[in-house]
Amino acid sequence: MDNKSFGQILRMLRHEKGLTQIALSKMLNVTDRSIRDWENENIEPSYATLGKLIKIFDVTAGQLLGFEEY
């Protein structure tokens, strides 16, 4: 398995869905700066936001966090 970080996985999932950082930020009711910071691994989203990301991208927590392949 390729050990990708949360930020790398988030960026990849966002691109696969055709979402910009701004579009994803609006879906999550956060700033686009937050998305940028998550992808650059400067900060981490809250557990509630992780749950929303799991639903948006239709992945498991393990897949989103890089513990298992999706």
MOSUL-V566729 format. One record per helix or strand of 3 or more residues. SS is the DSSP state (H for helix, E for strand). FROM is the first residue (numbers start at 1). LEN is the number of residues. If there is no record, write none. Layout:
# MOSUL-V566729
SS/FROM/LEN
SS/FROM/LEN
This chain:
# MOSUL-V566729
H/6/11
H/21/8
H/32/8
H/47/11
H/61/5
